């Protein structure tokens, strides 16, 4: 790789050696080199210590050095002599006890041309004096020498110590590294490593500050450091700041390379500014920097993510025209784009094209197809894709199995989910939290909590830690089964194990207690949720409002409605449906209609559920004719009645002993394409039996049988009671026997 011009000059490879110290006998004062000799060596123009540091503008500077106090010179020479002679120096030695950053620096200065000795000294201090209090310059000198020794990881560890020291500014760190640069014969990699360490330590803003400090001193920052900084900024989403740094780079003498191009193309794509890629590439090509496979793959992936497939194919054509062959990553991006756009057939065809281009699809390719099959619920195709993987000797991974297990679990086919689960284990794959949570969710969905808890126990036996998603899945299952005591125990276990409950945890529990009418507990949970700074949403409020409506406390329900509006959470059609149903259950139809009008005024379209609530309210208050008028009103809003609507009206007219109108409604249902169901027939049967019209009741029963309507226990109970009330025990017993033959158990109270 060609080194860009006007960067730091590398330390000269031709270095005159320091004169050897004349050691005679033991370490006595007379045998050591005098301090004046040391000063002469340091200040001599022939010494490599005085090597200049080169700047981006071509100028140079000889770093300032300070000679340690004369009383430390003896200590320096004793340490050096012991190091050269291989004499052991331990922490108990007075030599290390007296060591300070200044003498540490002087020892390293004397070892700069003897890297073995320098490493020996650094290791000695690190092992025997782990709490040695370095200054910024002593740490910097250590970094430079370790880099020269190619001990990059150790050098980075010392840089980390520098940047984590309290009270030390970035200015001090940069100054110390610059001032010791020439003394230690280092190279620009030290500044590269400094910036990259800041980035890796997630101190991105500080890394930008260091970059700018080096720039302000006309020091040419290595391009690798710049790329590391740009990549770090883009990764955390600070794209605007990345462009600022890029602008400062290009305005100076730093020459970008293809890695710079790829980082900035990624920045544009991540920020949804794909249109800016072509001008950037053109700008880079003027500098003789041309896009590579990474550039094009990044762009293709971005187009596919935005489902701009034609543009993605156009980029492939450009690649081919430039002699670049699309790789597996290219095709996988296109596969993903096609599946996201619902073009599964075309994605299948692409696999054939890959084979024609001698590119074998990998696990990721098939996982994309599996994900699409699972998204659309296409069970046969999902299994077909999985079998094709086996035929092509492509090994499924956890993602492959998770997709299939999840699909079968969601569709209630847990036997198939468990079969794939066992298959996965036989293939040497260990199920993770995701797989176990999917299976637990499947059991919870069908109400099999015992099996769900068994799966949970197996998960714990595998030393897998339950996260908040797993807990929420089980809690939801327990609440649906109204096993609130068990849910409460699980919630306490969750907190004890340090798993923080989230918004879904509290909303699930609140909904569970509201469904059971335990509003005190629901409110306690709601208050606990607020104390944890978890913001409730419309679902949370709807659960509470529904709970208060069910227990008939409309005042508290309305208070909550007002509270949610005050915190900028606005009621939706479910909120209004709950309130309307609450008023109708209490017979307050006028209040329900006010909610209806408010709903329409706000532009919230009511649903058939909302309308059925109002019809139920009219019928329960003995005003079925008004309910019929409302039926016309709802149809004017484009909402058409269903079987529940008519069954409610049937019940209303029968309550009013208007059997003729009820029978007219049955005919009207047929005219509108709605077939009366068992509830419709049972409602009319009940009317005939109550009014002693048993002949018509028997005829209606026969009509039910002829039309293939499955009678239920209520059908027979109504007929038996009707005949008993008319003292026709023969017919009552006949229906009683027929009831037994059909497997229904009578209560025998007639």
SVG drawing of the C-alpha trace seen along z (x, -y; Angstrom):
<svg xmlns="http://www.w3.org/2000/svg" viewBox="-101 -24 137 66">
<polyline fill="none" stroke="black" stroke-width="0.4" points="0.0,0.0 1.4,-3.4 1.9,-5.7 0.2,-9.1 2.5,-12.1 3.1,-14.6 2.4,-12.2 4.6,-11.6 8.1,-10.5 8.9,-7.1 11.6,-7.0 15.0,-6.6 16.1,-3.0 19.8,-4.1 20.3,-5.0 23.8,-5.6 24.0,-3.7 24.5,-5.4 28.1,-4.9 28.3,-1.9 28.4,-2.6 31.7,-1.7 30.7,0.7 33.5,1.7 32.9,4.1 29.9,3.5 27.4,0.7 29.4,-2.0 29.1,-5.7 32.5,-5.9 31.6,-3.2 28.6,-5.1 28.4,-7.5 28.1,-11.1 25.0,-13.2 26.9,-15.5 27.6,-12.6 23.9,-11.7 23.0,-15.4 25.6,-15.4 24.1,-12.2 20.6,-13.6 21.5,-17.0 24.0,-15.8 22.9,-16.6 24.2,-13.1 21.9,-11.4 18.7,-9.8 16.8,-11.2 16.8,-14.6 15.1,-13.2 12.5,-15.8 8.8,-15.3 7.4,-16.1 4.2,-18.1 1.6,-18.2 3.0,-21.5 6.5,-20.1 7.9,-21.9 9.6,-20.1 10.0,-20.6 12.4,-19.1 10.4,-18.1 11.4,-19.7 12.9,-17.4 13.7,-17.9 16.6,-16.3 15.6,-14.6 16.9,-16.1 20.5,-15.2 19.5,-13.2 17.5,-10.8 20.4,-10.2 22.1,-7.7 18.8,-5.8 18.5,-5.7 22.0,-4.3 21.5,-1.7 18.3,-0.4 20.0,-0.4 23.0,1.5 20.8,4.1 18.7,4.5 21.8,5.1 23.3,7.5 20.1,9.4 20.0,8.6 16.6,9.2 14.7,6.1 11.5,6.7 8.9,4.5 10.6,4.8 13.7,3.2 14.3,-0.4 15.0,-1.1 11.4,-0.6 10.1,-2.2 12.0,-5.4 10.8,-5.2 8.8,-8.2 7.4,-9.2 10.5,-11.3 13.0,-8.6 10.8,-6.1 11.0,-8.4 14.8,-8.7 15.3,-4.9 13.2,-4.5 15.1,-7.2 18.3,-5.3 16.7,-2.2 15.4,-3.5 17.9,-1.7 17.7,1.5 14.2,2.6 14.8,5.8 16.0,3.8 13.0,1.3 10.5,4.2 12.2,5.8 11.9,2.5 8.2,1.9 7.4,5.5 9.3,5.2 7.3,2.1 4.0,3.5 4.4,6.7 6.1,5.4 4.4,2.0 0.9,2.4 -0.2,-0.7 2.6,-2.8 1.3,-6.4 2.3,-7.3 2.1,-10.7 0.8,-11.4 4.4,-11.6 5.6,-8.3 2.5,-6.5 3.0,-8.1 6.7,-7.0 5.6,-3.4 3.1,-3.5 5.7,-4.6 8.2,-1.9 5.6,0.9 4.5,-0.1 8.1,0.2 8.2,3.6 5.0,4.5 3.1,5.1 0.0,3.3 -2.4,4.8 -0.2,3.8 0.3,0.3 -3.5,0.0 -3.9,1.0 -1.6,-1.9 -3.6,-4.3 -6.7,-3.2 -5.1,-4.0 -4.3,-7.4 -7.8,-8.2 -9.4,-6.9 -7.3,-8.9 -9.5,-11.4 -8.9,-15.1 -6.7,-14.6 -7.8,-16.5 -7.5,-15.4 -5.1,-18.3 -2.7,-16.9 -2.9,-13.4 -2.1,-14.7 0.7,-16.9 2.3,-14.1 2.2,-11.8 3.6,-14.4 6.4,-15.5 7.6,-11.9 7.3,-10.9 10.8,-11.8 12.4,-10.8 11.2,-7.2 11.7,-6.9 8.0,-6.1 5.9,-6.3 2.5,-7.7 0.7,-4.5 0.7,-5.8 -1.8,-8.5 -3.8,-6.0 -4.0,-3.7 -5.0,-6.7 -8.0,-7.6 -9.0,-3.9 -8.9,-3.3 -11.2,-6.2 -13.6,-4.8 -13.4,-1.2 -14.0,-2.6 -17.2,-4.3 -15.8,-7.7 -16.6,-8.8 -17.0,-12.5 -13.6,-12.5 -12.1,-10.8 -13.3,-13.6 -11.8,-16.1 -8.4,-14.3 -8.6,-14.3 -9.2,-18.0 -6.4,-18.7 -3.9,-16.8 -5.2,-18.7 -4.9,-22.0 -1.2,-21.3 -0.8,-20.6 -0.1,-16.9 -1.3,-14.7 -3.5,-12.0 -3.1,-8.6 -5.9,-7.7 -6.6,-4.4 -7.3,-6.4 -9.6,-8.7 -11.5,-5.7 -11.8,-4.2 -13.3,-7.4 -15.7,-7.8 -16.8,-4.2 -17.4,-4.6 -19.5,-7.8 -21.6,-6.1 -22.1,-3.0 -23.8,-4.9 -25.8,-7.0 -23.9,-10.3 -23.9,-10.7 -23.9,-14.5 -20.8,-14.6 -19.2,-12.0 -19.7,-14.3 -18.1,-17.2 -15.0,-15.1 -14.9,-13.9 -15.0,-17.5 -12.1,-18.4 -10.1,-15.4 -10.5,-16.3 -9.8,-20.0 -6.4,-19.0 -3.7,-16.9 -5.2,-13.6 -5.8,-11.4 -9.0,-9.2 -9.0,-5.7 -11.5,-3.1 -12.3,-2.3 -13.2,-6.0 -15.5,-5.8 -17.2,-2.7 -17.8,-4.2 -19.3,-7.3 -21.5,-5.3 -22.8,-3.4 -23.5,-6.7 -25.6,-7.9 -27.5,-4.6 -28.1,-4.4 -29.5,-7.9 -31.8,-7.2 -29.9,-9.5 -29.1,-6.9 -29.3,-9.6 -26.1,-11.1 -24.0,-8.0 -23.4,-8.6 -22.1,-12.1 -19.8,-10.9 -18.4,-8.0 -17.8,-10.5 -16.0,-12.8 -13.8,-10.0 -13.1,-8.7 -11.5,-12.1 -9.1,-11.3 -8.4,-7.9 -10.3,-6.1 -12.7,-3.6 -15.6,-1.6 -15.1,2.0 -17.4,5.0 -18.1,3.6 -19.3,0.3 -21.7,1.9 -23.0,4.4 -23.7,1.7 -25.6,-0.3 -27.5,2.8 -28.5,3.7 -29.8,0.2 -31.9,0.3 -33.3,3.7 -34.1,2.4 -36.1,-0.4 -37.6,2.2 -36.1,0.4 -35.3,3.6 -34.9,2.2 -32.3,-0.2 -30.5,2.7 -30.4,4.7 -29.0,1.6 -26.1,1.5 -25.4,5.2 -25.2,4.3 -22.7,1.5 -20.7,4.0 -20.5,6.4 -19.6,3.7 -16.6,2.8 -15.5,6.4 -16.8,7.1 -18.6,10.4 -21.6,10.4 -20.9,12.5 -23.1,14.4 -23.7,11.3 -25.0,9.5 -27.5,12.2 -28.6,12.5 -29.4,8.8 -31.5,9.2 -33.3,12.3 -34.1,10.3 -35.5,7.4 -37.6,9.7 -39.1,11.4 -39.8,8.1 -41.6,7.0 -43.8,10.1 -42.0,11.5 -41.4,14.9 -41.6,16.6 -38.9,14.3 -36.8,15.0 -37.1,18.7 -36.0,18.1 -33.0,16.2 -31.7,19.4 -31.6,21.0 -29.7,18.0 -27.2,18.3 -26.5,21.9 -26.0,20.9 -23.4,18.5 -21.6,21.2 -22.7,19.5 -24.1,22.0 -26.8,20.5 -25.9,20.6 -27.9,20.9 -28.6,17.1 -30.1,17.5 -32.5,20.1 -33.3,18.4 -34.6,15.4 -37.0,17.7 -38.0,19.5 -38.7,16.1 -41.0,15.1 -42.9,18.4 -43.4,18.0 -44.5,14.4 -47.2,15.4 -48.1,18.6 -47.2,20.9 -46.6,24.1 -46.1,26.5 -43.6,24.2 -41.7,23.6 -41.2,27.4 -40.3,27.7 -37.6,25.1 -36.2,26.8 -36.1,30.2 -34.3,28.5 -31.6,27.3 -31.0,30.9 -30.8,32.1 -28.2,29.5 -26.2,30.3 -26.8,26.8 -26.8,27.0 -29.7,25.2 -28.9,23.0 -30.8,21.7 -32.5,19.1 -33.8,21.7 -35.2,23.9 -36.6,20.8 -38.5,19.8 -40.2,23.2 -40.8,23.8 -42.4,20.3 -44.6,20.8 -46.0,24.1 -46.4,22.7 -48.4,19.7 -50.7,22.0 -51.4,24.2 -49.5,27.2 -47.2,27.7 -46.6,31.4 -44.7,30.2 -42.9,27.5 -41.7,30.1 -40.6,32.4 -38.4,29.7 -37.2,28.9 -36.0,32.5 -34.5,32.6 -32.5,29.5 -31.1,31.1 -30.2,34.3 -28.3,32.1 -26.1,30.8 -27.7,27.4 -28.5,26.1 -31.8,24.3 -31.5,20.7 -33.8,18.3 -35.6,17.5 -36.5,21.1 -37.7,21.9 -39.7,18.7 -41.4,19.5 -42.4,23.0 -43.5,21.6 -45.6,19.0 -47.2,21.8 -48.3,23.7 -49.6,20.5 -51.6,19.7 -53.6,23.0 -53.9,22.6 -51.6,25.5 -49.9,23.8 -48.6,27.0 -46.6,27.8 -45.5,24.2 -44.0,24.4 -42.3,27.7 -40.6,26.1 -39.6,23.2 -38.0,25.7 -36.1,27.4 -34.9,24.0 -33.5,23.3 -31.9,26.7 -29.9,25.8 -28.5,22.8 -30.4,20.3 -31.5,17.2 -35.1,16.1 -35.3,12.6 -38.2,10.1 -39.7,11.5 -39.9,15.0 -41.4,13.8 -44.0,11.7 -44.9,14.6 -45.7,16.8 -47.4,14.0 -49.7,13.4 -50.7,17.1 -51.4,17.2 -53.5,14.0 -55.5,15.4 -56.2,18.5 -57.1,16.3 -54.3,17.9 -53.5,14.6 -52.1,16.0 -49.5,17.9 -48.9,14.7 -48.3,12.7 -45.7,15.3 -43.9,15.3 -43.8,11.5 -42.2,11.5 -39.7,14.1 -38.9,11.9 -38.1,8.9 -36.0,11.0 -33.9,12.3 -33.1,8.8 -35.1,8.9 -36.7,5.5 -40.4,5.6 -41.2,3.5 -44.3,1.8 -45.7,5.1 -45.2,6.8 -47.4,4.3 -49.9,3.9 -50.4,7.7 -50.9,8.0 -53.2,4.9 -55.3,6.4 -55.5,9.7 -56.7,8.2 -59.2,6.0 -60.7,9.0 -61.2,10.6 -62.7,7.4 -59.9,6.9 -59.6,3.2 -57.7,2.4 -54.8,4.7 -55.0,3.3 -54.7,-0.3 -51.8,0.7 -49.9,2.1 -50.7,-1.0 -49.2,-3.2 -46.1,-0.9 -45.7,-1.3 -45.7,-5.1 -43.2,-5.0 -40.8,-3.0 -41.1,-5.8 -42.8,-3.3 -45.2,-5.3 -48.6,-3.6 -50.2,-3.7 -53.7,-3.6 -53.8,0.2 -53.0,-0.2 -55.7,-2.8 -58.3,-0.8 -57.7,2.2 -58.4,0.1 -61.4,-1.7 -62.8,1.6 -62.3,3.0 -64.1,0.1 -67.0,0.4 -67.3,4.1 -67.7,3.4 -70.2,0.6 -68.0,-2.3 -68.5,-4.6 -67.3,-7.6 -63.8,-6.2 -63.8,-5.0 -64.5,-8.6 -61.9,-10.0 -59.3,-7.7 -60.4,-8.8 -59.8,-12.4 -56.4,-11.5 -55.2,-9.8 -56.1,-12.8 -54.2,-15.1 -51.0,-13.1 -51.5,-13.3 -52.7,-9.7 -55.9,-10.0 -58.9,-7.6 -59.3,-5.3 -62.3,-3.3 -61.7,-0.7 -61.9,-3.3 -65.2,-4.6 -66.5,-1.0 -65.7,-0.1 -67.4,-3.3 -70.5,-2.8 -70.8,0.8 -70.4,-0.2 -73.3,-2.7 -75.5,-0.2 -75.0,2.5 -76.3,0.0 -79.2,-0.9 -77.9,-4.5 -78.4,-4.5 -78.5,-8.3 -75.0,-8.5 -73.8,-5.9 -75.2,-7.9 -73.3,-11.0 -70.1,-8.9 -71.2,-7.8 -71.6,-11.4 -68.3,-12.4 -66.6,-9.5 -68.1,-10.5 -67.1,-14.2 -63.5,-13.2 -63.4,-11.3 -63.1,-7.9 -65.1,-5.4 -67.2,-3.0 -67.0,0.7 -69.8,3.3 -68.9,4.1 -69.7,0.5 -73.0,0.6 -74.0,3.9 -73.4,2.5 -76.0,-0.3 -78.5,2.1 -78.1,4.3 -78.6,1.2 -81.9,0.3 -83.1,3.9 -82.3,4.4 -84.1,1.1 -87.2,2.5 -87.0,0.3 -86.4,2.7 -88.0,0.4 -85.4,-2.3 -82.8,0.4 -84.2,1.1 -84.0,-2.6 -80.4,-2.7 -79.8,0.3 -80.6,-2.1 -78.3,-4.8 -75.3,-2.4 -75.8,-1.3 -75.7,-4.9 -72.2,-5.0 -71.2,-2.1 -71.4,0.5 -73.5,3.5 -75.2,5.8 -73.8,9.3 -75.4,12.3 -74.8,10.8 -76.8,7.7 -79.8,9.7 -79.6,12.1 -79.6,9.2 -82.6,7.7 -84.4,11.1 -84.0,11.2 -85.2,7.7 -88.4,8.2 -89.1,11.6 -88.7,9.8 -91.4,7.5 -93.5,10.6 -93.4,9.5 -92.8,12.8 -94.0,11.7 -91.3,9.0 -88.8,11.6 -89.8,13.9 -89.5,11.1 -86.0,10.4 -85.1,14.1 -86.3,13.7 -84.4,10.4 -81.2,12.1 -81.6,14.6 -82.2,11.8 -78.9,10.1 -77.0,13.3 -76.7,14.0 -77.7,17.6 -79.4,17.9 -77.2,19.8 -78.0,22.0 -78.3,18.9 -80.9,17.3 -83.0,20.5 -82.6,21.0 -83.8,17.4 -87.0,17.9 -87.5,21.4 -87.3,19.8 -90.0,17.3 -92.4,19.9 -91.9,22.1 -92.5,19.2 -95.7,18.3 -96.9,21.9 -96.7,22.1 -95.2,25.6 -96.4,26.7 -94.5,23.8 -91.5,24.6 -91.5,28.3 -91.7,27.1 -88.8,24.7 -86.8,27.5 -87.4,29.8 -86.3,26.9 -83.1,26.6 -82.4,30.3 -83.2,30.1 -80.9,27.1 -78.0,28.9 -77.9,26.5 -76.1,28.3 -78.5,28.3 -77.0,27.8 -77.9,28.4 -79.8,25.1 -82.0,26.2 -83.2,29.3 -83.5,27.7 -85.8,25.0 -88.0,27.6 -88.2,29.9 -89.2,27.0 -91.7,25.7 -93.5,29.1 -93.4,29.6 -95.0,26.2 -97.8,27.4 -98.1,30.7 -97.0,32.6 -94.6,35.0 -94.6,37.5 -93.0,35.0 -90.7,33.7 -89.4,37.2 -89.0,37.8 -86.7,34.7 -85.0,35.8 -84.1,39.2 -82.9,37.5 -80.8,35.2 -79.1,38.1 -78.5,39.8 -76.7,36.7 -74.4,36.7 -75.9,33.8 -76.4,34.1 -79.8,32.7 -80.2,31.1 -83.4,33.2 -85.1,30.3 -88.3,30.2"/>
</svg>
